[in-house]
């Protein structure tokens, strides 16, 4: 097989970012500030529990304070609001993450909106969503789209005047990416297609940058990709594989083997976009701590003024 695409190694890039974060944390700690991230997990979901443990481990490795609150699946809305309110008021916590999905009796929207926007390091609060949309740097950008933009920057993938096509329309990945790619700086033209688009292939074939985030294994094949395109595969799905000792393998939304022969650059699954998510979450938390420290200094100066 003649594989021409260069691999965009998210594991390697995320490792570099986490080292940078650890250096920033060391500087903050020297100034008496220890960035703190709290994760709220409701119920028993195996995948969520694994992810939460990964976040906690990453926090500790970076020198940050982490706290995991594991609530029973039967928790009431009032009890969950109380937990969020307590974290909002806790000066040792700079970032709050509500792990999704929640149990069926809890609608996530009001709980995400209850989180203090200044501590919403997941970027899901409406205030942060709006700020990200208009390019206001005070807004926190969700970790996955922020990670993709960081990969594009570090891999020096041209965006100016290029055509980016996003497959998917989620609030978590696709819509923030659309705004980020169109913003001054990247200056890309963006087309967004989704499951109600009758035929996505004519659009994906025009993409200089193709981002696929729908959770449908092998959706994009080699004949749907422009030669030389940069392809970012956000999908991650377990599919049965009797040959694997685990009984399954993890695949993305892109037929990696086929598309690698056409694309100029491609992210693997696993090891591509996924590792970037935790790295960017840590970066957002450090930024939240830095902003909180600045607000505290400003408040103290006002109080000390005659």
Secondary structure, DSSP 8 states (H G I E B T S, - for coil): ----SEEE-HHHHHHHHHHHHHHHHHHHHHTT---EEEEEEES--HHHHHHHHHHHHHHHHTT-EEEEEEE-TT--HHHHHHHHHHHHH-TT--EEEE-S---TTS-HHHHHHHS-GGG-TTS-SHHHHHHHHHT-TTS---HHHHHHHHHHHHTT---TT-EEEEE---TTTHHHHHHHHHSTTT--EEEEE-TTSS--HHHHTT-SEEEE-S--TT-B-GGGS-TT-EEEE---EEEE-TTSTTSEEEE-SB-HHHHTTT-SEEE-SSSSSHHHHHHHHHHHHHHHHHHHHHHHHHHHHHHH--
